Amino acid sequence: MDSAVSDPLRGILMKVCSVMVFVGMQTSIKLAGAGMPPGQIVFYRSAFAMLPILVYLAWRREIGTAFGTDNPVGHLKRGLIGVASMSVGFYGLVLLPLPDAIAIGYAMPLIAVVFAAVFLREAVRVYRWTAVFVGMIGVAIISWPKLTLFGAEGQQSEAAIGAIAVLASAMLGAAAMLQVRQLVQTEKTPTIVMYFSLTASVLAAFTWFLGWQSLSWTQLGLMALAGIFGGVGQILLTESYRYADVSTIAPFEYTSIILGSVVAYFLFGDVPTLTTLIGAAIVVAAGIFIIYREHQLGLERKAARKASTP
């Protein structure tokens, strides 16, 4: 990161604002999305997200270069995986209390560590494996009460299906993270963001043939708001990394469980269960430990490069 723009407090503020906006996106989808096909939700979320992203790119004078790519196949793969992740994730979000959906979603970076070791052959030491194992225990604590209700009647079975959907979304999201890590080697961030929004919109539009729900003006407004929130959140997240290191910013992702719980209580009357709170605390602790280890390893690698420089 360029030290000339180093401003950790500004980076943290942008990260927290991005978390708030993304929770606003999830809330809008939850308010509007009951009975709506996942593909329809993905379409509105992705299509309306392009509006603030295009404004952002115009402000940075990067529209002309945003669509230039040497890896269209890579963007298509990222789009396919991302659309699948969003589809099942939004489906689970509609069925679960907001805090539960957020907490189970925290499994994504833990699964990404496993995928990086298996598919990218990255070296993962015992500390991170231990943190991943502990974090997955936390996810199990959150999910198990819902999964044991599978096959029950009414809302209980919906909770089980929702938990499975969000877990599947976390796995697909981890795969998408790996694809993005490969894309950033040759592609600019605006290019990745624009192609994903465009690909997701086009792919989701084809689900119209499977039957979309007629929307009221209120639902349409909420879905448009969800898309705009999603685009603004992506911009704030991208900008936050211009001012602070990943290890400084990443832990503030976990403020979403607090904000999500407050929103869920006042809008939906949902109160986090004890198992959700305990599981979320374990997952958050594991995630922060992985971030800390990544930071330490980064410092070690930097010191090693300096020592080897003549």
C-alpha positions in Angstrom: 0.0 0.0 0.0 1.2 3.5 -0.8 2.4 5.2 2.4 1.4 8.6 0.9 -2.2 7.7 1.4 -1.9 5.7 4.6 -4.7 6.8 6.9 -5.9 3.8 9.0 -8.7 5.7 10.7 -10.1 6.7 7.4 -9.8 3.1 6.1 -11.5 1.7 9.2 -14.4 4.3 8.9 -14.9 3.3 5.3 -14.9 -0.4 6.2 -17.5 0.1 8.9 -19.6 2.2 6.6 -19.4 -0.6 4.0 -20.6 -3.1 6.6 -23.5 -0.8 7.5 -24.5 -0.5 3.8 -24.2 -4.3 3.2 -26.4 -4.9 6.2 -28.8 -2.4 4.7 -28.7 -4.5 1.5 -29.5 -7.7 3.3 -32.3 -6.0 5.2 -33.8 -4.7 2.0 -33.7 -8.2 0.5 -35.2 -9.7 3.6 -38.1 -7.2 3.6 -38.9 -7.6 -0.1 -37.7 -11.1 -0.9 -40.3 -13.4 0.6 -41.4 -15.8 -2.1 -39.2 -14.2 -4.7 -37.1 -16.6 -6.8 -33.3 -16.3 -6.0 -32.5 -15.5 -9.6 -34.8 -12.5 -9.6 -33.2 -11.2 -6.4 -29.7 -11.6 -7.9 -30.8 -9.7 -11.1 -32.1 -6.7 -9.2 -29.2 -6.7 -6.8 -26.6 -6.9 -9.6 -28.3 -4.6 -12.1 -28.9 -1.7 -9.8 -25.4 -2.1 -8.3 -24.0 -1.0 -11.6 -25.4 2.5 -11.2 -23.2 3.7 -8.3 -20.3 1.7 -9.6 -20.5 3.5 -13.0 -20.7 6.8 -11.2 -17.7 5.9 -9.1 -15.7 4.8 -12.2 -16.7 8.1 -14.0 -15.5 10.1 -11.0 -12.1 8.2 -11.1 -12.0 8.5 -14.9 -11.7 4.7 -15.2 -14.8 3.9 -17.3 -12.7 3.7 -20.5 -10.3 1.1 -19.0 -12.8 -0.8 -16.8 -13.9 -3.1 -19.6 -10.5 -4.0 -21.0 -9.5 -7.5 -20.1 -7.2 -10.3 -21.2 -9.1 -13.0 -19.2 -12.7 -13.1 -20.2 -13.0 -16.8 -19.3 -11.7 -16.0 -15.8 -14.4 -13.3 -15.4 -17.1 -15.7 -16.6 -16.0 -18.4 -14.1 -16.0 -15.8 -11.3 -19.4 -14.7 -12.4 -20.9 -18.2 -12.5 -19.6 -19.1 -9.1 -20.6 -15.7 -7.7 -24.1 -15.9 -9.0 -24.5 -19.4 -7.6 -23.2 -18.1 -4.2 -25.5 -15.1 -4.2 -28.6 -17.1 -5.3 -28.4 -19.7 -2.5 -27.2 -17.1 0.0 -30.2 -14.8 -0.7 -32.5 -17.7 -0.5 -31.2 -18.7 2.9 -31.3 -15.0 4.0 -35.0 -14.9 3.4 -35.6 -18.0 5.5 -33.3 -17.3 8.4 -33.2 -14.6 11.1 -30.7 -11.9 9.9 -28.2 -12.4 12.7 -28.1 -16.2 12.0 -27.5 -15.7 8.3 -24.7 -13.2 9.0 -23.0 -15.4 11.5 -23.2 -18.6 9.4 -21.8 -16.5 6.5 -18.7 -15.9 8.5 -17.7 -19.5 7.5 -16.6 -18.2 4.1 -13.1 -16.9 4.9 -12.5 -20.1 7.0 -13.4 -22.3 4.0 -11.3 -20.1 1.8 -8.2 -21.1 3.8 -9.0 -24.8 3.2 -9.6 -24.2 -0.5 -6.4 -22.3 -0.9 -4.5 -25.1 0.6 -6.2 -27.8 -1.5 -6.5 -26.1 -4.8 -3.8 -23.4 -4.9 -1.3 -25.5 -2.9 -0.7 -22.6 -0.5 1.2 -23.5 2.7 -1.1 -23.4 5.7 0.6 -23.9 9.0 -0.8 -25.6 12.1 -2.0 -22.3 13.7 -4.3 -21.5 10.8 -5.6 -25.1 10.6 -6.4 -24.9 14.3 -8.2 -21.6 13.9 -10.2 -23.0 10.9 -11.1 -26.1 13.0 -12.2 -24.0 15.9 -14.1 -21.6 13.7 -16.0 -24.4 12.0 -17.0 -25.6 15.5 -18.5 -22.2 16.0 -20.4 -22.5 12.7 -21.7 -25.9 13.8 -22.9 -24.5 17.1 -24.9 -21.9 15.2 -26.2 -24.3 12.5 -26.9 -27.5 14.4 -30.1 -26.5 16.2 -31.6 -25.6 12.8 -30.2 -28.7 10.9 -31.6 -31.0 13.5 -35.1 -29.6 12.6 -34.7 -30.8 9.0 -37.9 -32.6 8.0 -40.0 -30.9 10.6 -43.0 -29.0 9.7 -43.5 -25.3 9.0 -41.0 -22.6 9.8 -38.6 -25.1 11.6 -37.9 -26.9 8.3 -37.5 -23.6 6.6 -34.8 -22.7 9.1 -32.9 -25.9 8.3 -33.1 -25.3 4.6 -32.0 -21.7 5.2 -28.9 -22.8 7.2 -27.9 -25.3 4.5 -28.4 -22.6 1.8 -26.2 -20.1 3.7 -23.5 -22.7 4.3 -23.5 -23.6 0.6 -23.3 -19.9 -0.2 -20.2 -19.7 2.1 -18.5 -22.6 0.2 -19.3 -21.1 -3.2 -18.2 -17.6 -1.9 -14.9 -19.1 -0.8 -14.4 -20.6 -4.3 -15.2 -17.2 -5.8 -12.6 -15.6 -3.5 -10.0 -17.9 -5.0 -11.0 -17.0 -8.5 -10.7 -13.3 -7.6 -7.2 -13.9 -6.2 -6.2 -15.3 -9.5 -7.8 -12.5 -11.4 -6.1 -9.7 -9.5 -2.8 -11.0 -10.7 -3.6 -9.5 -14.2 -6.8 -7.6 -13.9 -7.7 -4.2 -12.3 -10.2 -4.0 -9.5 -12.7 -1.9 -11.5 -12.6 -4.5 -14.2 -13.3 -7.3 -11.9 -16.2 -5.4 -10.2 -17.8 -4.3 -13.5 -17.6 -7.7 -15.2 -19.0 -9.4 -12.2 -22.0 -7.1 -11.9 -22.6 -7.4 -15.7 -22.2 -11.1 -15.8 -24.4 -11.6 -12.7 -27.1 -9.4 -14.2 -27.1 -11.3 -17.6 -27.0 -14.7 -16.1 -29.7 -13.9 -13.5 -31.9 -12.4 -16.3 -32.2 -15.8 -18.0 -34.0 -17.2 -14.9 -36.9 -15.1 -16.0 -37.9 -18.1 -18.1 -38.2 -20.1 -14.9 -40.9 -17.7 -13.6 -40.4 -14.5 -11.8 -42.8 -13.0 -9.1 -44.8 -9.9 -9.9 -43.4 -7.1 -7.7 -45.3 -4.4 -5.9 -43.9 -0.9 -6.1 -42.7 -1.3 -2.6 -40.8 -4.5 -3.4 -39.4 -3.0 -6.5 -38.1 0.0 -4.5 -36.6 -2.2 -1.9 -34.8 -4.4 -4.5 -33.5 -1.3 -6.3 -32.3 0.0 -2.9 -30.6 -3.4 -2.2 -28.7 -3.1 -5.5 -27.7 0.5 -4.9 -26.6 -0.5 -1.3 -24.6 -3.4 -2.8 -22.8 -1.1 -5.3 -22.1 1.6 -2.7 -20.8 -1.1 -0.3 -18.4 -2.5 -2.9 -17.1 1.0 -3.5 -16.6 1.8 0.2 -14.9 -1.6 0.7 -12.6 -1.0 -2.3 -11.7 2.5 -1.1 -11.0 1.3 2.4 -8.1 -0.8 1.3 -6.5 2.3 -0.2 -5.9 3.7 3.2 -5.1 0.8 5.5 -3.7 -2.7 5.4 -6.1 -5.7 5.1 -5.1 -6.9 8.6 -6.1 -3.5 10.1 -9.5 -3.4 8.3 -10.7 -7.0 8.1 -11.6 -7.5 11.8 -14.2 -4.7 11.5 -16.2 -7.0 9.2 -17.5 -8.6 12.4 -19.3 -5.5 13.4 -22.0 -6.7 11.1 -23.3 -9.2 13.7 -23.9 -6.4 16.1 -25.6 -4.1 13.6 -27.6 -7.1 12.1 -28.9 -8.1 15.5 -30.1 -4.5 16.2 -31.8 -4.3 12.9 -33.3 -7.7 13.2 -34.7 -6.9 16.6 -36.4 -3.6 15.7 -37.6 -4.6 12.2 -38.4 -8.3 12.5 -38.6 -9.0 16.3 -35.7 -11.5 16.0 -33.6 -12.0 19.1 -30.3 -13.9 18.7 -30.3 -17.3 20.5 -27.7 -18.2 23.0 -26.2 -20.8 20.5 -26.0 -18.1 17.8 -24.2 -15.7 20.2 -21.7 -18.4 21.4 -21.1 -19.7 17.9 -20.6 -16.3 16.5 -18.1 -15.4 19.2 -16.1 -18.5 18.4 -16.1 -17.9 14.6 -15.2 -14.2 15.1 -12.3 -15.1 17.4 -11.0 -17.7 14.9 -11.3 -15.2 12.0 -9.5 -12.5 13.9 -6.7 -15.0 14.8 -6.3 -15.9 11.1 -6.1 -12.2 10.2 -3.5 -11.7 12.9 -1.4 -14.7 11.7 -1.6 -13.4 8.1 -0.3 -10.0 9.4 2.6 -11.6 11.3 3.6 -13.8 8.3 3.4 -10.7 6.1 5.9 -8.9 8.4 8.2 -12.0 8.4 8.2 -12.1 4.6 8.9 -8.4 4.4 11.8 -8.7 6.9 13.2 -11.7 4.9 13.1 -9.7 1.7 14.9 -6.9 3.3 17.6 -9.2 4.7 18.2 -10.8 1.3 18.5 -7.5 -0.5 22.2 -6.5 -1.0 
